Amino acid sequence: MRILPLIAAFGAIGTTLSAQANCSAGMSPPLTLATQNPFAGGSLYGHPGFPNPPGPTFPGFSFVFDMTPNVAIDISQIDIDLYDAGGLVDLGNGTTVVSPNQVGATATVTFFIFPGASWVGNETNTAAWGALGTGTLTVAGAHAHSPIVFNPPINLPPGLWGVAIQVPQTTTGPNPGPLHPMVDPLTTVISTYADTVVTIEHLQFQRESWTNLLASPAHTQNLEFHYTAASDYSQWTSFGAGCVAPNAPVLGLLQRPQVGTTINFQTSNIQPGTLFSFNLFGFVPSPNGTSLAQFGLPGCNLYLQLGSPIISSISTVTAGASTTPITIPSDPSYAGIVMFGQSAPMTSGANIGFYASNGVCVAFGLY
């Protein structure tokens, strides 16, 4: 199948027409990256003098980590795991105390950055850090998500950033005071947390902000990041409808169309007895569909523009589905190209021997 040579030849067409398309490689939907899912842990960290109240100068605790986004991101929320819901705390000397129940209490959390370098070795260099924004933390129960909501979101450009999330004592709500995050000391340490957009490394807990009171990196922290990528996010959408009812074939993708990967176009809901399916690919859509009634397919539409360059292939049908793989080269120049697809299962007795699927709009992206 000569699809990729066409992509290279008509890349300019795809780029020009992307504004008219149903999809584009741009801002991502809301994404999450969690260090543990679900949250877990059997130990808590608190201020250095727990269970006694901290001194008047206690600044709170911090999570410190290195964050490297590949593109600009907006961080809307970071969830942490707190043990501040009135549970029992074993002091390790044969006695237990009850932690204050602070569920519903709030605190203002500050998002600090150390630009262009790792935080490692800079955790006590207060003057080198800058505050990028603040968020509101609301205390939830143990192993529930205590959200820190940033409004407006924290905008972090691409590149390496040392980050410190400073969590002070709560100031409103029940039993205001210091907070105590949960950690999992028994979990094998994962040094890197990553998805296609963001990499997080060197995550540690700092019992008192801007001091050398760092917890062992062997302890796994509980954090979940909620963010969106600003650009270059690969996406696809479906448009139009297949024919013939009530069992129209459905075309979709099994993966997002990320540059450097193989994506599979899959047609499902194909009628029994169908052995083959045609696949059509091009760069100019017919968003509302062009009726194929004049060609012997009443009720069916073509979702690629008649007269535009269209490439076809054929695939076998197994158990009511056919799959067509396409490998997108690992070349950044392919990012942003938009192509369109449709399939036509060859089913005996259907019109002139064909059904038609919906159309798909496919936007290649880097992530």
C-alpha positions in Angstrom: 0.0 0.0 0.0 1.5 3.3 -1.1 -0.1 5.5 1.6 3.0 6.9 3.2 4.6 8.1 -0.1 1.3 9.9 -0.7 1.6 11.5 2.7 5.0 12.8 1.9 3.9 14.0 -1.6 0.7 15.7 -0.4 1.9 16.8 3.1 1.4 20.4 2.1 -2.2 19.7 1.1 -2.8 18.0 4.4 -1.4 20.9 6.4 -3.3 23.4 4.4 -6.6 21.6 4.8 -6.2 20.8 8.5 -8.1 23.9 9.4 -11.1 22.6 7.5 -10.9 19.1 9.1 -12.7 17.6 12.0 -9.5 17.1 13.9 -6.0 18.6 14.4 -2.8 17.8 16.3 -3.1 20.4 19.0 -4.1 20.7 22.6 -4.6 17.4 24.3 -7.7 16.4 26.3 -7.1 16.3 30.1 -4.3 13.9 30.9 -3.1 12.3 34.2 0.2 10.9 35.3 0.2 9.0 38.7 3.0 7.7 40.7 0.7 5.0 42.2 -2.8 4.1 41.0 -4.6 3.5 43.3 -2.9 5.4 46.1 -1.2 3.1 48.7 1.0 3.5 51.7 1.6 2.3 55.2 3.6 5.1 56.8 3.1 8.8 57.2 5.5 11.7 57.4 4.8 14.8 59.4 6.6 17.8 60.7 9.8 16.9 62.5 8.3 17.1 66.0 5.2 15.0 65.4 2.9 14.5 67.4 3.9 17.7 69.2 2.8 20.9 67.4 5.5 22.5 65.2 7.2 25.7 66.1 6.0 29.1 64.9 8.5 29.2 62.0 7.6 25.7 60.5 7.1 26.4 56.8 5.3 23.1 56.0 6.6 20.2 53.9 7.4 19.9 50.3 7.5 17.3 47.5 10.5 17.9 45.3 11.0 16.4 41.8 12.3 17.1 38.3 9.7 17.6 35.6 10.5 17.6 31.9 7.6 18.3 29.6 8.2 17.8 25.9 5.8 20.6 25.0 4.2 23.4 27.1 1.7 22.0 29.6 -0.9 23.5 31.8 -1.1 21.8 35.2 -4.6 22.2 36.6 -4.4 19.9 39.7 -2.1 17.7 41.7 -3.5 15.1 44.1 -1.7 13.9 47.2 -2.5 11.2 49.9 -2.9 12.6 53.4 -3.4 10.9 56.8 -5.4 13.6 58.5 -8.8 12.1 59.0 -8.7 11.2 62.7 -6.9 7.9 62.2 -4.6 6.1 64.8 -0.9 6.8 64.6 1.7 4.3 66.0 4.5 6.3 67.5 6.8 3.3 67.4 7.2 3.1 71.1 4.2 1.0 71.9 1.8 3.9 72.1 -0.7 5.3 69.6 -2.2 8.8 69.2 -5.2 9.9 67.2 -4.5 12.4 64.4 -6.7 15.4 64.2 -9.6 15.1 61.7 -9.0 17.8 59.1 -11.2 16.5 56.3 -12.5 19.6 54.5 -9.7 21.9 55.8 -7.8 23.9 53.2 -4.3 25.3 52.7 -2.7 27.5 50.0 0.0 25.5 48.3 2.9 27.2 46.4 4.4 25.8 43.1 8.1 26.7 43.1 10.5 26.1 40.1 14.2 25.8 39.8 14.7 26.5 36.0 16.9 24.6 33.7 18.4 22.2 36.3 17.6 19.4 38.7 16.5 20.3 42.2 19.0 17.8 43.6 21.5 19.7 45.7 19.4 22.9 45.6 16.8 21.9 48.1 18.2 24.4 50.8 19.0 27.2 48.3 15.8 29.1 48.9 16.8 32.3 47.0 17.3 30.3 43.8 13.7 29.2 43.6 10.8 31.2 42.2 7.1 30.9 42.9 5.2 30.1 39.6 1.7 30.0 41.1 -0.5 28.8 44.0 -3.3 26.4 44.4 -5.9 25.4 47.0 -5.5 22.1 48.8 -8.6 20.4 50.3 -8.0 17.6 52.8 -9.6 14.3 52.1 -9.5 10.9 53.8 -6.5 8.5 53.8 -5.8 7.0 50.4 -8.4 9.3 48.9 -7.3 12.1 46.5 -6.7 15.4 48.4 -6.7 17.8 45.4 -4.5 20.8 45.0 -6.4 22.9 42.4 -4.5 25.6 40.5 -6.7 28.3 39.1 -5.4 29.6 36.8 -3.4 26.5 35.8 0.4 26.4 36.2 1.9 26.9 32.7 5.2 25.1 32.4 7.2 25.5 29.1 9.1 22.5 27.6 12.5 21.6 29.2 13.9 20.6 32.5 12.5 22.1 35.7 13.2 21.5 39.3 9.9 21.7 41.1 9.0 22.0 44.8 5.3 21.9 45.9 5.3 23.5 49.3 2.4 22.5 51.6 1.9 24.7 54.7 -0.4 24.1 57.6 -4.1 24.3 57.0 -5.7 27.7 58.0 -9.4 27.1 57.5 -11.7 24.2 58.2 -11.7 21.7 61.1 -8.7 21.4 63.4 -6.3 23.6 61.3 -2.6 22.6 61.6 0.2 20.6 60.0 -0.5 17.8 57.5 0.9 14.4 57.0 1.3 12.7 53.6 1.2 8.9 53.2 4.1 7.0 51.7 4.7 3.4 50.7 8.0 2.3 52.1 7.6 -1.3 50.9 7.1 -0.6 47.2 10.0 -1.1 44.8 11.3 2.4 43.9 10.4 3.6 40.5 13.0 6.3 39.7 11.1 7.7 36.6 7.4 8.3 35.9 6.6 9.2 32.3 4.1 9.3 29.6 4.5 10.5 26.0 4.4 14.2 27.1 6.0 14.5 30.6 8.8 12.8 32.5 9.1 13.1 36.3 12.3 12.0 38.1 14.0 12.3 41.6 10.7 12.5 43.5 11.3 12.9 47.2 9.5 14.1 50.3 11.0 17.1 52.2 9.7 17.0 55.8 10.5 20.7 56.3 10.6 22.9 53.2 14.1 24.3 52.3 15.9 22.1 54.7 18.0 18.9 54.3 15.3 16.9 56.0 14.7 14.7 53.0 13.0 11.3 53.3 14.7 8.4 51.8 14.2 8.1 48.0 13.4 4.4 48.7 9.9 5.6 49.8 7.3 5.7 47.0 5.3 8.9 47.1 1.6 9.3 46.2 1.0 12.0 43.6 -1.3 12.3 40.6 -0.8 15.1 38.1 -3.7 16.5 36.0 -2.6 18.5 32.9 -3.1 19.3 29.3 -0.5 19.4 26.5 -0.6 22.7 24.6 0.3 21.4 21.1 1.4 18.5 18.9 -1.0 16.0 20.5 -2.1 13.3 18.0 -5.8 12.8 17.7 -8.5 11.2 15.6 -12.3 11.6 15.3 -15.1 9.8 13.6 -17.6 11.6 11.4 -20.6 10.6 9.3 -22.4 7.3 9.4 -22.0 4.0 7.7 -24.5 2.0 5.7 -26.6 -0.1 5.3 -28.7 -0.1 8.5 -29.2 -1.9 10.8 -25.7 -3.3 10.6 -23.4 -0.6 9.2 -19.7 -1.2 9.5 -17.8 1.0 11.9 -14.3 2.3 11.2 -11.9 3.5 14.0 -8.3 3.5 15.1 -6.9 1.2 17.8 -4.1 3.8 18.6 -3.6 7.5 18.5 -1.7 8.5 15.4 1.6 9.3 17.0 4.7 10.0 14.8 7.1 7.1 14.9 4.4 4.4 15.7 2.3 1.9 13.8 -1.5 2.7 13.9 -4.2 0.2 13.0 -7.4 1.2 11.2 -10.0 -1.3 12.2 -13.4 -1.9 10.6 -15.8 -3.8 12.9 -19.5 -4.9 12.7 -18.9 -6.4 9.3 -21.6 -8.8 8.0 -21.0 -12.5 8.3 -19.7 -14.1 5.1 -17.7 -11.0 4.1 -14.1 -12.0 3.1 -12.5 -8.7 2.1 -12.8 -5.0 2.8 -11.6 -2.0 0.8 -9.8 0.8 2.6 -9.8 4.4 1.2 -7.3 7.1 2.3 -6.9 10.7 1.2 -6.3 14.3 2.3 -9.5 16.1 1.2 -12.7 15.2 3.1 -16.3 15.5 2.2 -17.5 16.4 5.7 -21.2 16.0 5.0 -20.7 13.0 2.7 -21.3 12.6 -1.1 -24.2 10.4 -1.9 -23.3 7.2 -3.6 -26.9 6.4 -4.7 -26.0 7.1 -8.4 -23.3 4.4 -8.2 -25.7 1.8 -6.9 -25.2 2.3 -3.2 -28.4 4.0 -1.9 -28.2 5.3 1.6 -24.4 5.4 1.5 -22.0 8.4 1.4 -18.4 8.9 0.4 -16.5 10.9 3.0 -13.5 11.6 0.8 -13.8 14.3 -1.9 -14.4 12.9 -5.3 -11.7 13.9 -7.7 -9.1 14.3 -5.0 -6.1 11.9 -4.7 -7.4 8.7 -3.0 -5.4 5.6 -2.4 -7.1 2.2 -1.8 -6.0 -1.1 -0.3 -7.7 -4.4 0.5 -7.7 -6.3 3.8 -9.1 -9.6 4.9 -12.0 -10.0 7.3 -11.8 -12.2 10.3 -14.6 -12.6 12.9 -16.4 -9.6 11.5 -13.5 -7.2 11.5 -10.6 -6.1 9.3 -7.4 -4.3 10.3 -5.1 -2.2 8.2 -1.7 -1.2 9.8 0.1 2.0 8.8 3.5 2.9 10.1 4.2 6.7 10.5 7.9 7.5 10.1 9.8 8.9 13.1 10.0 12.2 11.4 8.8 15.4 13.1 7.8 16.9 9.8 4.8 14.5 9.7 3.3 16.1 12.8 0.3 18.2 11.9 -0.6 16.3 8.7 -4.3 15.4 8.6 -5.6 12.5 6.5 -9.0 10.9 6.2 -10.1 7.3 5.8 -13.1 5.2 5.1 -13.7 1.5 4.5 -16.0 -0.5 2.3 -16.6 -4.2 3.2 -17.3 -6.4 0.2 -20.6 -8.1 1.2 -22.6 -10.1 -1.2 -26.2 -8.9 -1.5 -25.5 -5.4 -0.2 -26.3 -2.9 -2.9 -23.8 -3.7 -5.6 -21.8 -5.8 -3.2 -20.5 -3.1 -0.8 -21.3 -1.6 2.5 -19.6 1.7 3.5 -18.3 2.8 6.9 -18.2 6.2 8.6 -15.3 8.5 7.9 -12.3 9.1 10.2 -10.2 12.2 10.5 -6.6 11.4 11.6 -4.2 14.1 12.8 -0.6 13.0 13.2 1.2 14.4 16.2 4.4 14.0 18.2 2.7 12.8 21.3 
